[in-house]
Amino acid sequence: MTEPFAAYVRTSTEDNQSPEDSKRWQLALANQLIVPHAGSITAVYHDINVSRSLPWSRRPEASRLLTDVADPGRGWKRLVIGEPQRAFSGPQFQLVFPVLSHFGVELWVPEIGGAVDPDSEAHDLVMSLFGGLSKAERRRIQHRTRAAALALAADGRWLGGRPNYGYRVVDTGVPHPNRAKASAGAQLRTLEPDPDTAPVVRRIFDLYDAGVGYRSIAQRLETEGILSPGEVGPVRHPRSAGVWGGSAVRAILINPRYLGHQVAGRQRRHDELLDTRDPALGTTSRQRWQDPEAWAWSEQPSWPALVPNELFERVNKRITNTHGNGRRRQRSEPGQYLLSGAIRCAHCGKSMSGNTAKNKPYYRCSATRPDYATPSAPGHPPTYTVREERILAAVDKWLRFLTDPDHLDATVAAILTADEKADTEPADVTQARNREHRLAVELDRILAAVRAGMDPTLAAGQTRQIQNDIMAARSVIERWVRSHERPTQLTEPDLRAVLTQARGLVELLAAADRIDRAALYRALGLSIKYEKEAPTGRELVHAQLELCGGGGWI
């Protein structure tokens, strides 16, 4: 009889292999350890493109593993990790292993030759050593990558990636210095002016030099239908396609690459604690601007300049605002804004941001926010705020209304109807299924071309990208499937009893802790639209509960 094991694998963000290849060889290492002990892997948790610096609680699959560990019906009592350097970094082992031991789960790793003994100092020392080596390896990779990039930039080499707006990437005719890439036909690449967008860059500099501001330039380009940076090449973010923003104009004006020189090291990644009050949550990587003295400039021009030196210097002398002190504003305290993420402006549809004035929480929407240079919605006041307690008074009154004797039947019927529709597949999951099918067909075509004689190295990059996209689509589908695995359906008598007992809920909410109150609103799926009528100034609040599947103006 075989013993069931769960396995955890992680595909590094630095890997040049496909996630499936990485998973395959890590599971092979795991099987080499457990097969002689009559073990077999029955569950696999695979994190893809997740940095080892993230704690397990912030990795999707590792977090799911920890949740399953607490489930007595998980079906396995042993966890095997083929390469602990990929699973643990820094002090993560000391945070995860006690949880596994608490729920009676053994941890098996090849370096120990079996299960890690929680009472063994030697085992604890070995695993701690691997965590330290893993952290040091990540630091070493970062240092080498940065040093190489700066050295190549000083030599004038194009470092790859997305070309700057106004340029396009072309081959130089010089074979790639890497022998394997050169044998596959790869060449060194550089930039040349894009005939469609290069004149736009020069025009932006001329307009700003003439006294036109960022947002005015953006609005002018947007009105004329000129291609934005988000429409040239791969789209960075769906919202950026076809939109000119003041920040995009400023980024062009301060970019020294338009002088024809390669410049690298303008920003550098730094690890910051996600929450200074809880270091166990780990760090997050932030880009910080570096002093110009730390930048790497090529001595000779690397590609044709789009603007002359005199114009660039004159323009940048006018740009006096700095990049700040490199420190991010502290996140708001949990529960500081009870309706955070739940309240939207009914005029423009944007989420209203929380603000504190006179020690009171407010929600604010501005038609002049510098997100994008799109015109504001008709009837939108320039800027308006609403005090949180005014919204809560209307919402709590509405919640009391839903459970009073006169409306209880309608509320029960609405919840039962919404529960029957809960298994209806949402649009994003359907799109993920369609995307997975299209990508699978495209992958089959590439493989057929390879079998027909195409050089496999030419298709390797595209194949890896397609496989990553397929895994991403599958994760969306699997996440939805897991969230809708419910053991029982709601029944009308039970639901009616719960709502009858909840009639005093509103009174309890007023005295509840703000963190608990905010969590309850999120659990109910509360969404709110706020509108201020012009010219009367009458306030309209539209509330909706995902639980009930409906709502109305209150």
C-alpha positions, 0 to 999 in steps of 0.5 A: 500500500502506498503512502499519499504525499503532497508536493510543493514546487515553484517555478522561479521568475528567473527560469528560462524553462517552461513551468511544466519542465520545471515542475517535471524535474522537481517532481522527479527529485521528490519521487526519488526520495519517497518512492523507496518508502512506498510513497506516491504524490497525490496532490501538487501545489505549483506556484509560477512566476512567484518570487521566493522572497514572498512568504507562503501566505502571499503565494497563491498555491503555497497559501492554498497548501497551508489552508488544506493543511488545516483540513482533516480530510485533505487525504495526505499526511506528508509533504515533499519538496524536491528543492527546498532552496526554491521553497524557503528563503530567509526565515520562512522555514521557521514560520511554515514548519511549526504550522505543518507540525501542529497539524501533524504533517511531515515535511520530507526533503532530499537534503535530510534524506527523509522527514524533517525531525522537529526535535532535531537541532541538526535538521533545524540548522540544515534547513535554516542554512538552505534558507540563508543560501536561497536569500543570498543566491537571490541577492547575488543574481540581482547584483550580477544582473544589474552590474552586467546591465550597467556595463553593457549600457555604458558600451552603448548596447540595447538591453532589450525590452519595450522600445521607447515611444518614438523608436522601434527595434531593428537588427544591426547585422552583427551576430549576437555575442552569445555563440548559441544565439548566434548559431540560431541566427540572432543578431544584436539589436538597436533602435531607430526612429519610428516614422509614425511616432518619432515626430510626435516626440519632437512635437511634445518637446516643442509644445512644452518648450512653448509653455503648454502643460503636461495635461494640455499636451495630452488632451491635444494628442488625445483629441487628434487621435494620435497613437499613445504609448499604450497602443504602440507595441504590446499593451502594458495595461488594458486601461492605457490603450488609446489613452494619453495621460499627463504622466506619459507626457512627462515621462517622455520629456525627462527621458535622456534616451531621446538624445541618442545615448543609451542610459541605464540605472535611472531606477533601482529596485529596493525591497520594502516591508509590506507592513512595518507592524508585521515583518512576517508578511515579507517585503515588496519590491519597489522602484526608486529613482537614482541620482543622475550621477549613478546612471550609466551613459554610453560615451558615443551615440547609440542611435539617432537622437530625436531632440537636440541637446539644447531643447532637452536641457531647456525643457528639463530646466522647467521641470522642477518637481522632484521624484520625492524622497523615495518613501511610500505613504503609509497604508491606511489603517484596517477599518479606517474607511469602512466602504473602501473599494465599495463606493463609486461615483455615479457620475463617472463610475470611478471608485471614490477615494478615502480622505480624512478631514477633521478626524472624520472619514470622507469619500472624494471624487474629482473630475480633475484627477490626473489619472488620464486626460479624458473629459469628465462625465456630464454633470460631474461637479469639479470636486465633491466629498461626502462624509462616511457617516452620511452614507452609513446612515442610509445604508444601515437604514436600508439593511434594517428595511430588508429584514423587517417583517413587511419585506422579509419574504422578498429578501428571502426570495431574492437570496434564494434566486441569487443562490440558484444563479451562483453556479452560473459561470462569470464572464471572466471564467468563460473568457479564460476557457476560450483563451485556453482553447485558442492558446492550445490550438496555437501551441499545436500549430507551433509544434507542427511547424517544429516537426515539419523542420522549423528551428526549435530555438526560434519557437522556444520563447513563443512556446514558453509564453503560450504555456505561461498564458495557458497556466494563467487561464487555468488558474482563473478557472480552477480558482472559480471552481474551488470557490463554488464547491459547496456541500449544501444549498441554502434552504428557505426555513434556515434562511428565514430563521437567520434573517429573523435573528439578524433584525438587530444587526444594524444596532449591533453594527453601530457599536461593533469594531470598525475592522469587523464592521468593514469585513461584514460589509465586504462579506455581504458584497455591498456596493454603493453608487453616490450621486450629487444632483446639480444644481439642487445638490440633492444626494442619491445613494444606490446600494446593492448586496451581492448576497441578494443579487439586487438593490436600489436607490435609498 
